[in-house]
Amino acid sequence: MTHRDTLGVTQVIQPGAVNWMVAGRGIVHSERYESLRQAGGSMHGLQIWLALSEEEEEISPSFHHFSAEQVPAIEAEGVAGHLLAGTAEGLTAPARLKSPLYLQDIRMIEGSRFKPPNGHEERAIYVISGTLRCEEQVVEAGQSVLFVAGGQPVVEAETPVHLLSFGGSPLGKRYMWWNFVSSDKSRLEAAKADWREGRFGLPPGDDKDFTPLPAENERPLLELNR
């Protein structure tokens, strides 16, 4: 996948690497599948959004790329993966924000057990593929589990499992409309006007396509309370 943005960055991301874009007060980016279109093949990925603290919401946007070799590895009995962002279990990823958080990419063999890291107020997992058991509950691909605060959760793989493990500290209410997120509703309205009038600009090298602002009734205003 090729990333381009209004900072002038062009970066191809390969398996195992991390593209870390901080939107701050606003950035426009595109993702293109140029090599796949030329050579064929398939791709599966997750685009993960992490909320900024209020003090970071209006900082200058930035972009950093971390190769697979820079991403800390996680190894345990029957479990392997990488710490994509933040700090957990004595490891620190180069990608991080001011607010405490962790984001782990985990693969488990059948019968193995995984304990989400301690030291964070909120912890959860998202199952990408496979089936696991959490206490008496079966969790399958496409499902998430939010763990009770202060507990000592353990999940066990009933098949080979690929999951995302993540957590951090609550940041308070956020509003989300289309591609805009803010703690201030008026900031969303300003972003809508900026996008409508083209004040955000488009990425150099990929400035021929413009996605119009959706109609108000096409997108709900979401209130995110964590």
C-alpha positions as CSV (number, residue, x, y, z in Angstrom):
1,M,0.0,0.0,0.0
2,T,1.3,3.5,-0.9
3,H,0.6,6.3,1.5
4,R,0.6,10.0,0.4
5,D,-0.3,13.0,2.5
6,T,-0.4,16.8,2.4
7,L,2.9,17.0,4.3
8,G,4.4,15.7,1.0
9,V,5.2,12.2,2.3
10,T,5.1,9.2,0.0
11,Q,5.6,5.9,1.8
12,V,5.1,2.3,0.7
13,I,4.2,0.1,3.7
14,Q,5.2,-3.5,3.7
15,P,4.0,-6.4,6.0
16,G,5.2,-5.9,9.6
17,A,5.9,-2.2,9.2
18,V,4.0,0.7,10.9
19,N,2.8,3.9,9.2
20,W,2.1,6.3,12.1
21,M,0.1,9.4,11.1
22,V,-0.9,12.0,13.7
23,A,-3.8,14.1,12.3
24,G,-3.6,16.9,14.9
25,R,-5.3,19.9,13.5
26,G,-5.8,18.3,10.1
27,I,-4.1,16.3,7.4
28,V,-5.3,14.7,4.2
29,H,-3.9,11.3,3.0
30,S,-4.6,8.7,0.4
31,E,-3.9,5.0,0.2
32,R,-3.3,3.3,-3.1
33,Y,-2.8,-0.3,-4.1
34,E,-0.5,0.4,-7.1
35,S,1.7,-2.7,-6.9
36,L,-1.3,-5.0,-6.4
37,R,-3.0,-3.5,-9.4
38,Q,0.1,-4.1,-11.5
39,A,1.1,-7.6,-10.2
40,G,-2.2,-8.9,-8.8
41,G,-2.7,-10.5,-5.4
42,S,-4.6,-9.7,-2.3
43,M,-4.2,-7.8,0.9
44,H,-5.9,-7.7,4.3
45,G,-5.3,-5.0,6.8
46,L,-6.7,-2.9,9.6
47,Q,-6.6,0.9,9.8
48,I,-6.6,1.8,13.5
49,W,-7.6,5.2,14.9
50,L,-6.3,6.3,18.3
51,A,-7.8,9.3,20.0
52,L,-5.5,12.2,20.9
53,S,-5.6,13.9,24.3
54,E,-7.2,17.4,24.3
55,E,-3.8,19.0,24.4
56,E,-2.7,17.2,21.3
57,E,-5.9,17.7,19.2
58,E,-4.6,20.9,17.6
59,I,-0.9,20.1,17.2
60,S,0.7,20.1,13.8
61,P,0.1,16.9,11.9
62,S,3.0,14.5,11.5
63,F,3.9,11.2,9.8
64,H,6.5,8.6,10.7
65,H,7.3,5.2,9.2
66,F,8.8,2.4,11.2
67,S,10.2,-0.6,9.5
68,A,9.4,-4.2,10.6
69,E,12.9,-4.3,12.2
70,Q,12.1,-1.3,14.4
71,V,8.9,-2.8,15.9
72,P,9.5,-4.7,19.2
73,A,8.9,-8.5,19.0
74,I,6.7,-10.3,21.5
75,E,7.5,-14.0,22.3
76,A,6.0,-16.4,24.8
77,E,5.0,-20.1,24.8
78,G,2.8,-20.6,21.8
79,V,2.4,-16.8,21.4
80,A,4.3,-14.4,19.0
81,G,3.7,-10.9,17.8
82,H,4.7,-7.3,17.9
83,L,4.1,-4.2,20.0
84,L,2.9,-1.8,17.3
85,A,2.5,1.3,19.5
86,G,2.9,2.5,23.1
87,T,4.4,0.6,26.1
88,A,3.6,-2.9,27.5
89,E,5.4,-5.6,29.4
90,G,8.7,-3.8,29.5
91,L,8.7,-3.0,25.8
92,T,8.3,0.5,24.2
93,A,7.4,0.9,20.6
94,P,8.8,3.9,18.6
95,A,5.2,4.8,17.8
96,R,3.5,6.4,20.7
97,L,1.3,9.3,22.0
98,K,1.3,11.3,25.2
99,S,-1.6,9.4,26.6
100,P,-0.7,5.9,28.0
101,L,-1.6,3.1,25.6
102,Y,-0.5,-0.1,24.0
103,L,-1.3,-1.8,20.7
104,Q,-0.2,-5.4,20.1
105,D,-0.4,-7.7,17.1
106,I,-0.6,-11.2,18.4
107,R,-0.7,-14.7,16.9
108,M,-1.5,-17.8,19.0
109,I,-1.1,-21.5,18.2
110,E,-4.0,-23.8,19.1
111,G,-4.1,-24.4,22.9
112,S,-1.9,-21.5,23.8
113,R,-2.9,-18.9,26.4
114,F,-2.5,-15.1,26.3
115,K,-2.6,-12.6,29.1
116,P,-3.3,-8.9,28.2
117,P,-0.7,-6.7,29.8
118,N,-1.3,-5.2,33.2
119,G,-0.9,-1.5,34.2
120,H,-3.6,0.0,32.0
121,E,-7.1,1.2,33.0
122,E,-8.8,-0.3,30.0
123,R,-7.9,-3.4,28.0
124,A,-9.5,-5.2,25.1
125,I,-8.9,-7.6,22.2
126,Y,-10.3,-7.8,18.7
127,V,-10.1,-11.3,17.0
128,I,-9.0,-11.0,13.4
129,S,-9.1,-14.7,12.6
130,G,-9.6,-17.9,14.5
131,T,-11.6,-18.8,17.6
132,L,-10.6,-18.4,21.3
133,R,-12.2,-18.8,24.7
134,C,-12.4,-16.2,27.4
135,E,-13.6,-17.8,30.6
136,E,-16.9,-19.5,29.4
137,Q,-17.4,-17.3,26.3
138,V,-16.4,-18.3,22.8
139,V,-15.0,-15.4,20.8
140,E,-14.8,-15.6,17.0
141,A,-13.3,-13.6,14.2
142,G,-14.8,-10.1,14.0
143,Q,-15.7,-10.0,17.7
144,S,-14.2,-7.9,20.5
145,V,-13.9,-8.4,24.2
146,L,-13.6,-5.5,26.7
147,F,-12.1,-6.8,29.9
148,V,-13.3,-5.7,33.4
149,A,-11.0,-3.2,35.0
150,G,-8.6,-4.6,37.5
151,G,-9.1,-8.2,36.5
152,Q,-6.5,-10.8,35.4
153,P,-8.0,-12.0,32.1
154,V,-6.6,-14.9,30.2
155,V,-7.7,-16.1,26.7
156,E,-7.1,-19.5,25.3
157,A,-6.9,-20.3,21.5
158,E,-9.2,-23.0,20.4
159,T,-7.7,-22.8,16.9
160,P,-4.8,-20.8,15.5
161,V,-5.7,-17.2,16.3
162,H,-4.7,-13.8,15.1
163,L,-5.8,-10.9,17.3
164,L,-5.2,-7.3,18.1
165,S,-4.7,-6.5,21.8
166,F,-5.0,-2.9,22.9
167,G,-5.7,-0.6,25.9
168,G,-4.9,2.6,27.6
169,S,-6.5,5.4,29.7
170,P,-9.9,6.9,29.1
171,L,-9.7,10.4,27.5
172,G,-13.3,11.6,27.9
173,K,-16.0,12.3,25.3
174,R,-15.1,12.6,21.6
175,Y,-17.4,13.4,18.7
176,M,-16.9,11.7,15.4
177,W,-18.5,12.6,12.0
178,W,-17.3,11.0,8.8
179,N,-13.4,11.4,9.0
180,F,-13.4,14.1,11.6
181,V,-12.9,13.6,15.4
182,S,-12.8,16.2,18.1
183,S,-13.8,16.9,21.7
184,D,-15.5,20.1,20.5
185,K,-18.6,19.9,18.2
186,S,-17.8,23.4,16.8
187,R,-14.4,22.1,15.7
188,L,-16.2,19.5,13.6
189,E,-18.3,22.2,11.9
190,A,-15.1,24.2,11.1
191,A,-13.5,21.1,9.6
192,K,-16.6,20.4,7.4
193,A,-16.4,24.0,6.1
194,D,-12.6,23.7,5.5
195,W,-13.1,20.4,3.5
196,R,-16.1,21.8,1.6
197,E,-14.1,24.8,0.5
198,G,-10.9,22.8,-0.3
199,R,-8.8,24.5,2.4
200,F,-7.2,21.2,3.5
201,G,-5.6,20.6,0.1
202,L,-4.8,17.2,-1.5
203,P,-1.6,15.1,-1.4
204,P,1.1,16.0,-3.9
205,G,1.2,13.3,-6.5
206,D,-2.4,12.3,-5.8
207,D,-4.4,15.4,-6.2
208,K,-6.8,14.5,-9.1
209,D,-9.6,12.9,-7.0
210,F,-11.6,14.8,-4.5
211,T,-14.2,13.1,-2.3
212,P,-17.1,15.6,-1.7
213,L,-18.4,16.1,1.9
214,P,-21.2,13.7,2.6
215,A,-24.7,15.1,3.2
216,E,-25.5,15.6,6.8
217,N,-28.2,12.9,6.8
218,E,-25.8,10.3,5.3
219,R,-23.5,10.2,8.3
220,P,-24.5,10.0,12.0
221,L,-22.8,12.1,14.6
222,L,-21.2,9.6,17.0
223,E,-20.5,10.3,20.7
224,L,-17.6,8.3,21.9
225,N,-17.5,8.3,25.7
226,R,-14.3,6.5,26.5
